[in-house]
């Protein structure tokens, strides 16, 4: 009797728990549906969409999906119970099992096609389905195999196939949505190594607007429908629940994982690589998941061919002797321009103050013929001619990834020889990080890094210390609260701090590195702030309010910069001020297409280089030669040292010699001194050798730190 009562109580307890689990599941599912529908309605209203045939079809599909989901949620179990357990239904379960990877693949590709560059082919639901299915056979097969492998792993893990099917769907839809919003916020897709930078992304995510367009709502709603359908109707299981079954499943899982660990790298090395400059197109045309998996190969920094410490030392000696890079006929000229320091040249002034400013998202759209705005955006910067060196920098990132541009300038290393998507500050920096700050310190400059934002962003607090900056002034220890535009400190506030540092300096020579934040992304959210009103308007058939906000901010940057120069113009001490943009802003793709005169997503390898250009300017308050030239960011630090007449490391000398031959190392391509562009995969032999030498030195500096030849990267003591 007692056992019976205990069993009854136990069963009642289980039933109660099951009931509460069911209620909680219903609440969570409804909340998720309401969230998606709410964002769909919000986006539709705020973007001023018009009702036409295509819109009606999308709305009907979404409404139908909502009804199906609710029917499955509330009555799915009853419907399933009402259907008799026939042989036909068992066969249907098997068919559903086999079809699951393909269905999930289709849903994920639909989200991927809606992400990023707008394509007229996917402006209708019919077009979206067609483009999602229109994939070359090898890529289609590879994607289905990858989905199937993940599905098998989930089945082994969960045992119940309905849970595994639902998990597969939700897992990859969430991943596709992450890619969608990363594309919206920074203009480049989500890559595996971006996981390392999630902390920094989380700090600014609140300043961006989350929207879901009607076309995106279709795969999202039907992903919910599919997930709920398999939960209710898929009855297959991987054996009965038991300890023996669990042990067997996890044993098989261990074998699969170990096998993948040993085989995945050589397999991926045989597959075609994912190229950074066209990665968004590759995600769409070759499959998001297969492309993402292929990026695993970039977790490894391949050792340059023939690399050794001995080769590194030998190369360093050649640099010192002036035997590489330049021909014998050019050797005397190279020695005069690179090997001699300005201390030996009477015409060169060595500044006591060197101020280096990286301006957030500053670029020059006015260089495009199709640019049409109500007023000039950078009039002051454009007007500067005297004692000024200017041109364009080719930066390593687009729409975001500020720290990678910063990394190239401060270290001289090139991100092109490091894994795609990997954030240098978080993956490849460590103690004794040689570069511009360390050289300045050795030359007797007190060095300060400053940024009116969070110290933890991009791991700056750690990296600046490793780079030998003496202090890091950030938002926490800024002092007087800066003036804000939208959510970020203004450039004028940052420059006021620079002036304060100059007035209070305790050493004769001072090096300041300032990273501004005024023009940071999140332009569509500015309407909710009262401290900034955009005043620039564009003259295009379509409206681009985000672009107008950005351009208005850039105009303020221009005004603030000229005020900074006006102050130092009358300072008695020789002062050099360098300012450059870190990358293009992330704006509406339609606006970018207007600028370049074609669909932005159709740019080829050499055309796309234009989208990685930002302005730079070097100004002095003393007489200096005015020149104009373009270069990539990896050269800028060495170039500053040369112009300031300061002593340079062997690495600096190498970079300046390389710059004479290959002034631009772009995205998957290089440009020589004659203006000829070459793909990295098809370099002339001479240039290929130079790039390999660069890789050898950088590998020794970044990767092989245990055997790093310090004398190459720091001044002789």
Buried (B, 14 or more C-beta within 10 A) or exposed (E): EEEEEEEEEEEEEEEEEEEEEEEEEEEEBBEBBEEBBEBBEBBBEEEEEEEEEBBEBBBEBBEBBBEBBBEBBEEBBEEBEEEEEEEEEEEBBEEBBEEBBBBBBBBBBBBBBBBBBBBEEBEBBEBBBEBBEEBEEEBBEBBBEBBBBBBBBBBBBBBBBBBBBBBBBBBBBEBBBBBBBBBBBBBBBBBBBBEBBEEBBEBBEEBBBEBBBBBBBBBBBBBBBBBBBBBBBBBBBBEEEEEEBEEBBEEBBEEBEEEEEEEEEEEBEEEEBBBBBBBBBBBBBBBBBBBBBBBBBBBEBBEBEEBBEEBBBEBBEBBBEBEBBBEEEBBEEBEEBBBEBBEEEEEBBBBBBBBBBBBBBBBBBBBBEEBEBEEEBBEBBBEBEEBBBBBBBBBBBBBBBBBBBBBBBBBBBBBBBBBBBBBBBBBBBEEEBBBBBBBBBBBEBBBBBBBBBBBBBBBBBBBBBBBBBBEBBBBEEBEEEBBBBBBBBBBBBBBBBBBEBBEEBEEEBBBBBBBBBBBBBBBBBBBEEEEBEBEBBBEBEEBBBBBBBBBBBBBBBBBBBBBBBEBBEEBEBBBBBBBBBBBBBBBBBBBBBBBBEEBBBEBEBBBBBBBBBBBBBBBBBEEBEBEEEBBBBBBBBBBBBBBBBBBBBBBBBBBBBBBBBBBBBBBBBBBBEEEEBBEBEEBEEEBBEBBBBBBBBBBBBBBBEEEBBEBBBBBEE
